Amino acid sequence: MVHVKSGAGDEAGTFMLTTVRVTDTNVVNYFYALLAHQQLVPKKAVFRNGESEDEYTRRQDYIMLDSQSNAMQAAYKKAGIPYHLQNEGVMVLQVLDNMPAAQALQPGDYLLQLDGKPMATKDDVLGELKGKKEGDTVRVTYKRGNRTATVPLTLALLPVQPGEAQKAQPGLGIVPADVHSVKADDPDKQVSIQAGEIGGPSAGLMFSLEIYNQLTPDDLTKGYRIAGTGTIDPDGNVGVIGGIQHKIVAADREKADIFFAPKDYYPAPGEGSPVLNTTDARAEARKIHSAMKIVSVGTMDDAIRYLRSLPPKSAGIK
């Protein structure tokens, strides 16, 4: 999935990302899930309020793009390679029902202009709509695939979320998001990622390790099959994820030697519940009698230090 134009040579081992697939269920799949290693969750626990399945998919796609961007930045910083961010526009993540945008826009569209003014960021969109009134008409230019179109949309009052004190504001009824790409100053060090249909943020850590490995001369894999999970930010900090027990099963099935798990997270009092990724990963590994080494990491540096400390696979993991 990861390619660097002038990257290092072949790896003796491999880095493997892990992902959880989400599908609808039926009566047959319901009972199968009770017997197999699957988890049943209500849709409201997965989808945001009012979010359609298509909007959920688009949101996961956007989060994956953001994760890839963070992984590139973390790897470039660690490898000491200069880079810059290039703005790619404003994507529509969600379209609210019964609002003006629902007449023309779809999740995944790119907003190009409002009333002829270029929209480079979501702040541009908010700034252009600020001060307008309910009933005002805005000409919206958008791109869908290779097609560009312009439509007039009449602003309506946006729904006020429960608990919000502010009064309703006029708008289009969309959730916009900035899209940018990461460009190496040296074109020979440019990274590209083709992740297929995988969405979500949890591949960030593994992307960053693969990118860094291709950008540097030494092979961090040393012949090992290395799986893992965890979000990543541009500074290389690893964040917790969901469904780690399923990822342990998948990694064991693919004969991974090592599995990187995010450190357990303990929030401040009153700020949510703990997320015990490492604890849950080790418990699941014991449950399925896996020989994988579960390694707890809080940063990309933690993972790199651990791999550098290993002997080649032929000598075994201590």
N, C-alpha and C positions, 0 to 999 in steps of 0.2 A: 504493500500500500504506500510505502514511503520511498521517495526517490530524490536523490541529490544529484544535480547535473554532473559535478565532478567529485563524487563521494569516494569514500575509502573502499577497499576491496571487499570480497565476499566475507560473510561472517561464518565462523566455525559452528556457532549455535544459532539460536533464533529468539527474537522477542515476539511474544504473542499477547494481543489484547483480548479481553474477555467482554462479552456483552450479554444482556438479558433480552430475550425476545418477548414482546407483549402481543397477545392475540385475544380475540373474542372467544368465548367458550359456548358450548352447547351441552346438552344432557350427557352425551357420550364422553366429550372431553372433560366434563365436570368430574365424572366418576374416575376417568383415567388419571386426572390430576391428583385425586385423593390417594391413588396407589403409586403413582410415579413421583419423581422428585420435582414437583411443580408447586406453585403457590397460587391460590385463588384470592383475588382482591377485587373489591367493588370498583366500578368505573370512576366513581366520584373521588376515589383515592388516587387516581392516576390523572384524570383530566381536570383542568381548571374550571371554575364556575362558568358555564355557558360555552365551554370549548368543545368544538366538534372533533371527530377523529382525524379529519384532514388537518385541522389547525394544530392538533397535538403532534401530528407527524411533522408538520412544517416547523413547529417549535423545537422538536428534537433535532431536526436537520440544522437549524440555526445554532443550537447549542453545540452541536458537533463541530460546525465551522469555527465557532468561538473557541472551542477546546483545541482545535488544530492550530489556530492562531497563537493561543497561549503556549502550546507545546513548542512551536517554532521559536517564539521569543525566548522561552526558557533555555532551549538548546543553543540558540545563537549567543545568548549572554554567557552561558557556561563555556562555550567554545571560543569566546572572544571575537565573534564575527559581527562586524557592523551591519545594521539593518535599519529599515524605516517602514512605517505603516502607510499604506495607500488606501484612501477611501474608495469604496466600491458602491456606495449608495445607501438607500433606505429601503428595507424590506418590510412588507406587511406580514406580521406574524398571525394576527387574528382580526376577523371582521365581525363586529357585533350585529346580532340579528336585529331587524327592524330599524336599522340606522342607515343614513345616506350611502355609506360605502358599500352596503350589501347589494345595492343596485348594479354595481359594476366591478368592484374589486374582489380579489380572492387571496387567500393566504399564499405567500410565495411571490406575489407581484412586487415590482420595484417602483417606488414613487420617483418620478423624474422631475416634475414641475408642478407648482401650484400657481395658477394665474400667470403662467409664463416665466415664473422665477425658478431657477434650478434649486432642487432640494438635495443637498449633499449629506445632511445629517438629520436625525429625528428632531434635533433642536431647531433646525431650519423650518421643519413642518410646524412645530408648536409655535414658533415665532410668527410665522405667516398667518396662522389661525387666531393668534391672540388679538383681541380687540374686535373681532368680528361678532355679528349678532345672529341669533336664530333666524333662519329664513334667508340669510345671505347665500349667494351662489358662488361657488368656487370651481374654476376649471382645473381638473385634475388630469395630468399626463402621467401615464404609467406604462410599464413594460411587462409583458407576460411572455416568457420564452423569447422568441425572436420578433414578436409583434408589439408595436407601440400604438397606443390609442389615447385620445383626449376626450373626457366626458365632463359635462357640467353636473355638479352635485350641490344640493341645497342643504346647508348646515341645519342640524337639529340638536336639541339639548341632550347631552350625554347622560346616561343613568348614573345616579349617585350611589356609591357603594355603601352598604350598611355601616353605620358608625362614623361616616364622614360628615363633618360639620359644614363644609363648604357647599354653596348652592350649585345647581347644575350649570355646566358650561357648554356653549355650542361647539360642535365638532363633527368630524366625519364618521366616527365610530370604528376606529382601527387601533391596533396595537403595533406601533412602528418600532423597528430596531435597526441600529447602524450595522453596516457590513463593511469590513475592511480586510485587506490582505497584507501579508508580511513579505517584504521584499529585501533580500540581501543586497547590500551595496555592491558586492562582487557577484555578477550573474552566474559564475561557475559554482557558487555556493547556494544557489536558489533551491529551496525545498518545495516539493509538490506532494500532496497526499490525495489518494483516491480511495475513499473509505467505503464505496458502494452504498448499500442501503442502511448501514449502521448509523444510528443517531445517538444523541445524548452526550454528556460530558466525560464519562468515566474512562475513556481511552487516553485521556490527556497524559498521564504519567508514562504509559508505554510508548506513546508517540514520541515524547520528549527523549526517552532513552534511545529509541531507534534512530532518531534524527542526530542526536549527539554522537552516537556510535559511527554513523556514516560521515560525520564532519571531522572526526578525529582519527589518527592513524592506528591506535591500539584497538583491538577487538575486545570489547567488554564481555561478550557472551562466553568466550573461552570454551566453546563447545557445549554449553548448557542450553536446555530448553527453559526459557524464562517467561513466565506468565505474570499477570498482575492487573491491578485496577487502581483507579484513583483519579480525581480531577487534578488539574494543574493550573497554576496562575503564571503570569509572565515572569515572576521571580523564582519559580521552581518550587513553590509550596504545594504540598499534596493535600487534597481534601477528601472527605469521606463520601461514600456512594451507597447505593441500595443494592439489594440482591446478592450480596457477596457469597452467601452459601451456595447459590446456583453456579457462580463463577468458579468456586473451588471444585465442584463436581466436574465442570467442563474442562478445567485445566488438568485435573487428574486423568480424565479420559484421554486427553491429548499428550499424556506422559510428560508433563512439566516436571522439571527438577526443583524449581524455585518459584514461589509465588509472592509477589510484593503486595502487601495489604496496607491501606492507610492506618495510621495510628488511631487508637480509640480516642474519641472526641468527648470531652466533658464540658458542657456549656456552663456559664455562670448561673447561679440560682435564679429561677424564674425565666430563663431564656431558652427553654426547651429541654428535651430529653437527651441523654447520652447516645452516641452512635458508636457501637463497639465493633468496628470492622475487623480489627486484628483478633479480638477475642472470639468473635463469631466464626472467622475464617479458621482459626485453630481448632475450634470445637467441631466444625464440619469436617475438617481433615481427619480428626480422630474418629469421627462417626463413620466415615467411609473407609477407614484404615489406609489413608493415603500416606505415601512416603515423602511427599513434597515438603520442602523446607519453607515454612511460612515466615516471611521477613517483614517486620513492621517498619514502615517508613513515614516520615513527616515531611521530607523534602526530596527533590530529585537528587541532591547531593548525597543523602543517606543511601539511596539505591546504588549510586555510582561508587561510593566508598565500599559498600558491601561487595560489589562485583569485583572491584580492584583487589580486594583482600583474598579472593578465592584463587586456589590453584587451578590449573587446567582440569577439565572434567575427568580426564584419565586418572587423576590423583584422588578424586572424590571430594565431597563437601564435608567439612569438619563441623 
